């Protein structure tokens, strides 16, 4: 296996990653921590299921709408001003959500929060990609990937703890000190914006891409059961979203400065990594929907216990992230993704046999193994996506990656919900019956299939570049871009 002699991480880069991590952690946890509070929120406001679900849906829609704007905003205003703006808006939205007086006001404030939160992670990735350069990005991403990979697991556990002790409003107020610290650190540490170019606005892209993504995410959110396939509103929403995205694809390929540059997909590494990022979102968020329902309906566990039963996957992910960045920089993304996908599949197999009632210890060990695989894959594919991306295209590439991540998460949850509904023809079956356990097991066969599909784009990833002997010519596929400083 070829290895690459990569430069070390200097103190300035580590400090920069730590400053950005302070801001990213709150935003990433917010995507999952609210899920455990919905029942308490609905009870306090007397809201119906259709109305309180908008607390989550409105946030996801806003994330989809603002993500494509990140690349343009960085080019136009600079990374530091946009980072300060996004953290400030997320802080304001958190305070407003914690003081909401009705379900309607909470949904509106979640939109405000989503505008800031939707920019934080793409900005974080763009700044680090520019500062680290391709040879060190794997290790830097292993630092920032920690909250990204752990959020789906830690969020529900932390949310349950806060709600039981302080009430649901504190899942929003807890962001206040984190955001204040992030703002102070960013003001002192992040480099001042340098020379910026007046990035032209893409009016056609603005009219096509954000609404298209919003409609697609909203359509996915309506798939609670098999009726979604025949619901005319859902089908209309999805059709309109697909049509707008198709129109944007045609527009982007004919425009000099599109909102998102689809020409990035001409890079083999970026195209394969994008498919893997989508499938990774399915692999993470599909089981996040399935497992709490399985433990509650077949084993009768309460929310607090379920949170701890999910913890082994987070521990496995944490352990993998500790080594994944170094391995990705040394050996490249391809072998790490192949190995991580195999480990993820191994950890998923036991859950296809739920009809046999495996004990909790075996399930916890399997979740730990699954977490190992997901952690290795998550860091490796993000690092691999930037392999052939030039410095000037990093901001746009980061926006594209974030869009693909969020579509994968939404699609994974929606599809798994429908598959489970197909497996449960008798909704009145008593919890704990073999029929329900078998239905969950059959649904996990689909999760295993999605995992195995990942081998196809993983095999297409370019092989790692070997270190060149001194004095030899640079290979054609080697990125000649010199070491880069922080993004202006």
C-alpha positions, -999 to +999 in steps of 0.1 A: +000+000+000+017+033-011+023+059+016+026+097+014+050+117+034+027+144+047+038+176+064+030+179+101+003+200+117+017+234+129+004+251+160-015+278+141-035+252+122-044+233+153-055+265+170-076+275+140-093+241+140-100+244+177-116+278+172-138+266+145-147+235+164-161+257+192-186+271+168-194+239+149-203+218+179-234+237+188-248+237+153-241+200+147-257+189+179-288+210+172-297+189+142-305+159+165-308+172+200-342+187+193-358+154+182-361+142+218-378+174+229-407+173+204-431+155+227-425+179+256-429+209+233-461+195+218-475+189+253-466+224+266-481+242+236-510+217+230-498+213+194-509+185+171-484+161+155-487+179+121-478+213+136-450+203+160-432+183+133-425+217+117-401+225+145-377+200+129-388+204+093-385+242+092-349+239+104-340+213+078-356+233+050-337+264+060-304+245+061-311+233+025-320+268+014-289+286+027-262+260+021-258+269-017-251+305-007-221+298+014-195+296-014-207+329-030-209+347+004-173+337+013-160+349-021-180+382-017-175+391+020-147+369+032-146+339+056-142+357+089-171+381+085-194+353+074-183+331+103-191+359+128-224+366+111-235+329+111-225+323+148-243+356+158-275+346+140-274+311+154-270+326+189-299+350+183-321+321+170-312+300+201-323+327+225-355+334+206-363+296+205-358+293+242-383+322+248-409+310+223-445+314+235-463+293+209-456+266+184-458+291+156-433+315+171-410+285+178-411+275+141-404+310+130-374+313+153-361+279+141-359+294+106-338+323+120-316+298+137-313+277+106-300+305+085-270+308+108-267+271+115-268+262+078-237+282+071-216+271+101-204+237+090-197+246+053-178+276+064-158+255+089-149+230+062-139+257+037-117+276+060-099+244+071-095+231+036-079+263+025-056+265+055-045+228+056-039+220+019-046+186+005-018+167+023-029+177+058-067+179+053-074+144+064-059+150+099-075+184+102-109+170+092-105+143+118-106+171+144-137+188+130-154+155+121-156+147+158-188+166+164-201+159+129-199+121+134-210+121+171-239+145+168-265+119+156-255+097+186-247+122+214-276+146+205-305+124+217-286+113+249-277+149+258-311+162+249-328+136+272-305+146+300-312+183+297-349+179+293-352+156+323-332+180+345-340+215+332-368+214+307-369+216+269-362+253+267-326+247+279-317+227+248-317+261+231-303+282+260-273+258+263-260+271+230-256+307+244-223+303+263-209+281+235-217+307+209-203+335+230-170+317+234-169+309+197-174+346+188-147+358+212-122+332+199-130+339+163-126+376+167-092+372+183-078+342+163-093+341+128-073+361+102-087+393+090-103+391+055-078+397+028-083+406-008-118+396-019-133+396-054-167+409-061-184+375-068-213+381-092-247+371-080-263+342-100-299+353-101-310+323-122-294+299-097-310+317-067-344+312-083-338+275-091-315+258-066-326+269-031-363+265-038-356+231-055-336+218-025-363+231-001-391+214-019-371+182-022-363+181+016-399+190+024-412+162+001-389+137+018-402+149+052-438+140+042-429+103+037-441+090+071-457+059+056-467+042+023-494+068+017-467+092+008-463+074-026-499+082-035-504+115-017-509+141-045-494+170-025-462+150-017-458+139-053-464+175-066-438+189-041-412+163-051-419+167-088-415+205-085-383+201-066-368+177-091-379+200-120-362+230-104-330+211-097-330+198-133-334+234-145-305+245-123-283+217-137-289+230-172-284+266-161-252+259-141-235+242-170-242+272-193-232+299-167-197+312-160-202+317-123-231+295-111-244+293-075-229+258-073-204+248-100-214+214-113-182+212-133-166+200-100-181+166-108-156+163-137-131+154-109-132+116-104-123+120-067-150+146-061-177+127-080-171+094-062-167+111-028-201+129-034-219+097-040-203+082-009-212+113+012-248+108+001-248+071+011-231+079+043-259+102+052-283+074+045-263+050+067-261+074+096-296+089+097-316+058+086-307+038+117-310+069+139-347+068+129-350+030+133-332+021+164-351+043+190-383+029+176-371-007+178-359-003+214-391+014+225-416-008+207-401-042+210-381-039+242-401-013+261-372+009+271-377+046+280-359+075+263-331+077+288-322+040+285-324+042+247-299+070+246-274+049+265-280+019+243-271+040+213-239+053+229-216+024+218-219+036+182-207+070+193-178+054+211-168+034+181-170+066+159-149+085+184-122+058+184-121+057+146-119+095+142-088+095+165-069+075+138-088+081+106-072+115+097-036+102+100-044+071+080-062+091+053-032+114+049-008+085+048-026+060+027-052+080+009-090+078+011-097+047-010-084+019+012-098+035+043-133+039+027-132+002+015-122-010+049-146+012+068-175+001+045-167-035+052-167-029+090-200-009+088-216-038+070-203-063+095-218-042+123-252-040+105-256-078+099-268-086+135-296-061+132-310-081+102-316-109+126-338-091+152-365-118+148-342-141+168-341-116+197-304-110+201-295-097+236-286-061+242-249-069+247-246-083+212-265-054+198-242-029+217-211-046+204-225-045+169-232-008+172-197-002+184-183-020+153-207-001+131-195+032+147-159+023+139-167+018+102-188+050+100-161+070+116-134+059+092-156+064+062-169+098+072-134+113+076-119+096+046-146+106+021-146+142+032-108+144+029-109+126-005-135+150-019-109+179-018-081+158-034-082+175-068-099+208-059-080+240-066-077+267-039-102+290-057-128+263-059-128+252-023-156+274-011-179+262-039-169+225-033-177+228+003-212+241-005-217+212-028-206+187-002-229+201+024-259+200+000-252+163-007-248+155+030-282+170+039-300+154+010-286+120+020-297+125+056-332+135+045-335+108+019-323+081+042-348+090+069-377+092+045-369+060+026-363+039+058-396+053+072-415+041+042-398+007+041-406+002+078-442+011+071-444-015+044-431-041+069-457-032+095-491-039+078-508-043+112-501-012+132-520-024+162-497-053+168-486-053+205-451-040+212-425-067+218-441-092+194-420-113+170-438-097+141-426-062+150-390-074+156-390-092+123-402-060+105-373-040+119-349-068+110-362-068+074-358-030+072-322-034+083-316-057+053-322-025+032-298-006+053-272-033+047-279-031+010-273+007+010-240+001+029-228-025+004-237-002-026-210+021-012-183-004-024-190+007-060-181+044-057-154+035-032-137+013-058-138+043-082-119+066-059-084+074-073-055+054-058-033+073-034-003+091-048+031+077-039+058+100-027+080+111-056+117+105-055+138+136-053+144+152-087+117+134-106+089+152-126+056+158-110+029+133-121+001+147-141-025+139-115-007+155-086-021+188-073+006+214-079-011+239-056+014+252-030+008+252+007-022+274+014-029+299+041-062+306+058-091+315+035-096+352+031 
